[in-house]
């Protein structure tokens, strides 16, 4: 059994309708329910709206009258006024209606911007990462058919020199979502740094003229520190890809005996947890991953490098000793002191590397060149071994 949709159709209604009589008197299937379809906004692409409507109503594609009568229910105020002014009896099919709709509203569509526009976006010198992220995200939404590779390159090239810029260039993300997740974490860390009294924005002091002169020196010095710190940290955290990419605020980290998620539970039980500020909503976050430390989607708790920083800070303050791997060779280098409060000497100063001095003294009488070269190789090997294990 069929029914009319929504209301009884009187002869007056039919005479005012822009549809021809056969369309206006269309019988609707029993139990028909209008699907939820986003209302058309006048600055959107009308072609896209028609395409979306057709996809949702695909099971009724053969019922032209039903399509005609339900399509106006997706209109907003301005669109409804246009529809109400259509001459009676002028629409004979959904094809007629959709073409008239597209012609009317195509001129009000916001023009899409090209990738060249995105490439011109630059982070201001004293602009925070969070503000640059928000500004960049709005522009990306207006770019049509841009690949992830191109968008990532535009974002990275627009950044001021600093830690985030360096890390994105060294380990380029594979997707736009991954890049936004990484940059979002840096934005949170930057906000926390400022909240704790720091005055740096992406590696620069705001409004400091002297920094302009020292930019290259600072970047070179930071890069050298990063390269030195990477050796030990990457070995200690092998298997944690996010940890290998982002070392956080410390050059060296205490190897852990447990998972970060497990340690976070202990930190919470002890009342030691200091949670970061919540990040602004990002529709492109990976909702399959959740971080208990950030209380947000986008990445996993076990791979949260800000949580790794927090755990390291607690360990250095004397907490979480049960989770610090015993015999860590980096304790003295990180903390500068042993448990008894005495200054710990650098392992290199106590090492047999002083034997190198004997090489510089020249050949010993009665020893062959082969023996002397063997001694040189032995000392060089020993020195190199100590350098690796001491990192």
C-alpha positions in Angstrom: 0.0 0.0 0.0 1.3 3.5 -0.8 0.7 6.9 0.8 1.3 10.5 0.2 4.4 12.0 1.9 3.9 14.3 4.8 0.6 16.0 4.0 -2.5 15.7 1.9 -2.0 17.4 -1.5 -4.9 19.7 -2.4 -5.6 21.2 -5.8 -4.4 24.6 -4.5 -1.1 23.0 -3.5 -0.7 21.4 -6.9 -1.4 24.6 -8.7 1.3 26.4 -6.7 3.9 23.6 -6.9 6.8 24.0 -9.3 6.4 20.3 -10.1 4.1 19.0 -12.9 1.0 17.1 -11.7 2.4 13.6 -12.0 5.4 14.5 -9.8 3.2 16.4 -7.3 0.9 13.4 -6.9 3.7 10.9 -6.4 2.8 8.0 -4.0 5.5 7.2 -1.4 6.4 3.7 -0.3 5.0 2.4 3.0 7.4 2.8 5.9 9.5 5.3 4.0 11.6 7.5 6.2 13.5 10.5 5.1 17.3 9.7 5.5 19.4 12.2 7.5 21.0 14.4 4.9 23.1 17.5 5.7 21.3 20.7 4.9 22.7 22.6 1.9 24.8 25.7 2.8 24.8 28.3 0.2 28.5 28.7 -0.1 29.1 25.0 -0.8 29.4 23.3 -4.1 25.8 22.5 -5.3 27.2 19.7 -7.6 28.6 18.0 -4.5 25.3 18.4 -2.7 23.4 16.7 -5.5 26.0 13.9 -5.7 25.7 13.3 -2.0 21.9 13.3 -2.1 21.9 10.8 -5.0 24.3 8.5 -3.1 22.1 8.5 0.0 18.9 8.0 -2.0 20.4 5.4 -4.3 17.9 2.7 -3.4 15.1 5.0 -4.6 16.9 6.1 -7.8 14.2 4.7 -10.0 11.5 6.7 -8.2 11.9 10.1 -9.9 8.9 11.7 -8.2 10.2 10.7 -4.7 13.6 12.3 -5.5 11.9 15.5 -6.6 9.7 15.8 -3.5 12.4 14.9 -0.9 15.3 17.0 -2.4 13.8 20.4 -1.2 13.8 19.1 2.3 17.6 19.4 2.3 17.4 23.1 1.5 18.3 26.0 3.9 16.3 29.2 4.2 17.8 30.9 1.1 17.5 27.8 -1.0 13.9 27.3 0.1 13.0 30.9 -0.9 14.5 30.3 -4.4 12.6 27.0 -4.7 9.3 28.8 -3.7 9.7 31.3 -6.4 10.0 28.7 -9.2 7.1 29.0 -11.7 4.4 26.4 -11.2 4.5 23.3 -13.3 8.0 23.9 -14.6 9.9 20.9 -13.0 9.1 17.6 -14.8 12.0 15.4 -13.4 14.7 15.3 -10.9 17.2 16.0 -13.7 15.4 19.3 -14.3 15.4 20.2 -10.6 19.0 19.4 -10.0 20.2 21.3 -13.0 18.2 24.4 -12.0 19.6 24.1 -8.5 23.2 23.9 -9.7 22.8 26.9 -12.1 21.3 29.0 -9.4 23.9 28.4 -6.7 27.1 27.7 -8.6 28.0 31.4 -8.6 28.0 31.6 -4.8 30.4 28.8 -4.3 33.6 29.8 -2.5 36.5 29.5 -4.9 38.9 26.7 -4.1 42.5 27.8 -3.5 45.4 26.3 -5.2 48.4 24.5 -3.7 50.5 27.6 -4.5 48.4 29.6 -2.0 49.2 27.0 0.7 52.9 27.2 -0.1 52.9 30.9 0.6 51.8 30.4 4.2 54.5 31.1 6.7 54.7 31.0 10.5 55.2 34.4 12.0 58.3 34.8 14.1 56.5 35.0 17.4 53.5 32.9 16.4 52.9 29.8 18.5 52.8 26.4 16.8 49.1 26.1 18.0 48.1 29.3 16.1 50.0 28.3 13.0 48.4 24.9 13.1 44.9 26.4 13.3 45.7 28.9 10.5 47.2 26.2 8.3 44.3 23.8 8.9 41.7 26.3 7.7 43.6 26.9 4.5 44.1 23.2 3.8 40.3 22.7 4.0 40.0 25.1 1.0 42.6 23.3 -1.1 41.3 20.9 -3.8 43.1 17.7 -4.7 46.3 18.3 -2.8 48.4 15.2 -2.0 49.7 14.5 1.5 53.3 14.9 0.3 52.6 18.4 -1.0 50.7 19.5 2.1 53.4 18.2 4.4 56.1 20.0 2.4 54.2 23.2 2.5 53.6 23.0 6.3 57.3 22.2 7.0 58.6 24.9 4.7 56.4 27.5 6.4 57.7 26.7 9.9 60.2 28.9 11.6 63.5 27.2 12.3 63.2 25.2 15.5 62.9 21.7 17.0 59.6 20.8 15.2 61.0 22.0 11.8 64.2 20.0 12.3 62.4 16.8 13.3 59.9 17.0 10.4 62.7 17.4 8.0 64.8 14.6 9.5 61.9 12.1 9.8 59.2 13.2 7.3 55.7 11.9 8.2 54.0 9.7 5.6 50.5 11.1 6.0 48.9 14.5 6.7 47.2 13.0 9.8 50.5 11.8 11.2 52.0 15.3 10.7 49.1 17.0 12.4 49.4 14.6 15.3 53.1 15.3 15.7 52.7 19.1 15.4 49.8 18.9 17.8 52.0 17.2 20.4 54.7 19.9 19.9 52.0 22.6 20.3 51.0 21.2 23.7 54.6 20.9 24.8 55.2 24.5 23.8 52.1 25.7 25.8 53.3 23.8 28.9 56.8 25.3 28.6 55.3 28.8 28.5 52.9 28.0 31.3 55.9 27.0 33.5 57.6 30.3 33.0 59.4 29.7 29.7 59.5 32.5 27.2 60.5 30.6 24.0 58.3 30.1 21.0 59.5 27.4 18.5 63.1 28.0 19.7 63.2 31.8 19.8 62.7 34.4 22.4 59.8 36.6 21.4 60.7 40.1 20.3 64.4 39.6 20.9 66.5 41.4 18.3 69.7 39.6 19.2 68.2 36.3 18.2 68.1 37.3 14.6 71.9 37.4 14.6 72.3 34.1 16.4 69.7 32.0 14.5 72.2 30.0 12.5 74.5 29.4 15.5 71.6 28.3 17.6 70.3 25.9 15.0 73.8 24.4 14.4 74.4 24.0 18.1 70.9 22.4 18.6 71.5 20.0 15.7 74.9 18.9 17.2 73.2 18.2 20.5 70.4 16.3 18.8 72.9 14.1 16.9 74.9 13.3 20.1 71.8 12.5 22.1 70.2 10.3 19.4 72.7 7.4 19.8 71.9 6.4 23.3 68.2 7.3 23.2 67.5 5.3 20.1 69.2 2.2 21.5 67.3 2.4 24.8 63.9 2.8 23.1 64.3 0.6 20.1 60.9 -0.7 19.0 59.1 2.5 20.0 59.0 4.4 16.7 57.6 7.6 18.1 60.2 7.6 20.8 62.9 7.2 18.2 61.7 10.1 16.2 61.1 12.5 19.1 63.6 12.6 22.0 61.6 15.3 23.9 63.4 17.6 26.3 66.2 15.2 27.4 69.3 14.0 25.6 69.3 10.7 27.5 66.4 8.7 29.0 66.5 6.1 31.7 65.7 2.6 30.2 62.3 1.5 31.7 61.4 -1.9 33.0 57.7 -1.5 32.2 55.3 -0.1 29.6 54.4 3.6 29.7 50.7 2.8 30.2 51.5 0.6 33.2 53.7 3.3 34.6 51.1 6.0 34.1 48.7 3.9 36.3 51.2 3.9 39.1 51.9 7.6 38.6 48.1 8.3 38.9 47.8 6.1 42.0 50.6 8.1 43.7 49.0 11.4 42.8 52.1 12.5 40.8 50.4 12.9 37.4 50.6 16.3 35.8 48.4 16.1 32.7 49.0 18.4 29.7 46.4 20.8 28.5 43.8 19.4 26.1 44.4 20.1 22.5 41.8 21.8 20.3 39.5 19.4 18.3 41.0 18.0 15.1 38.6 16.1 12.8 41.5 14.3 11.1 42.8 12.6 14.3 43.1 8.8 14.2 40.2 7.8 16.4 41.4 4.2 16.6 44.2 5.4 18.9 43.8 6.9 22.4 46.2 8.4 24.8 45.2 8.3 28.5 47.8 11.0 29.4 46.3 13.5 26.9 42.7 12.1 27.4 42.4 12.4 23.6 42.6 10.4 20.4 45.4 10.6 17.9 48.2 8.4 19.4 48.7 5.6 21.9 49.6 6.0 25.5 52.6 3.7 25.1 54.0 6.0 22.3 53.3 9.4 23.9 56.6 11.2 24.0 55.3 13.9 26.4 54.4 11.1 28.9 57.9 9.8 28.4 59.3 13.2 29.4 57.0 13.3 32.5 58.2 9.8 33.6 61.8 10.8 33.1 61.3 13.9 35.2 59.8 11.9 38.0 62.6 9.4 37.9 65.2 12.2 38.2 63.2 13.5 41.2 63.6 10.2 42.9 60.3 8.6 42.1 59.5 5.4 40.2 62.7 3.7 41.1 61.1 0.3 40.5 60.7 1.2 36.8 64.2 2.4 36.3 66.5 -0.3 34.8 69.3 -1.1 37.3 72.8 -0.3 36.3 71.9 2.4 33.8 75.1 3.8 32.4 73.6 7.2 31.8 72.6 8.1 35.3 75.7 10.1 36.0 75.5 12.0 32.8 71.9 12.9 33.2 71.9 13.8 36.9 75.5 14.8 37.4 75.5 13.2 40.9 75.4 9.8 42.4 73.1 8.8 45.2 75.5 9.9 47.9 75.5 13.4 46.6 79.1 13.3 45.4 80.0 14.5 41.9 80.4 11.6 39.6 83.3 11.8 37.2 82.9 11.2 33.5 83.5 7.5 32.6 85.9 8.6 29.9 88.3 10.3 32.4 88.7 7.0 34.3 89.0 4.9 31.2 92.2 3.4 29.8 91.8 5.8 26.9 94.8 7.7 28.5 96.9 5.0 26.9 96.6 7.0 23.7 99.4 9.2 25.1 101.9 6.4 24.7 101.3 6.5 20.9 102.2 10.1 20.5 105.6 9.5 22.2 107.0 7.9 19.0 108.3 4.4 18.3 110.0 2.4 21.1 113.5 1.1 20.4 113.6 -2.5 19.4 109.9 -2.8 18.3 108.9 -3.6 14.8 106.5 -1.5 12.7 104.0 -4.3 12.7 104.0 -4.5 16.6 103.5 -0.7 16.8 100.6 -0.7 14.3 99.0 -3.6 16.2 99.2 -1.5 19.4 97.6 1.5 17.6 94.7 -0.6 16.3 94.1 -2.1 19.7 94.0 1.3 21.4 91.7 2.8 18.7 89.4 -0.2 19.0 89.3 0.2 22.8 88.6 3.9 22.5 85.8 3.4 20.0 84.2 0.7 22.2 84.2 3.0 25.2 82.7 5.8 23.2 79.8 3.6 22.1 79.0 2.1 25.5 79.3 5.5 27.3 76.6 7.1 25.2 
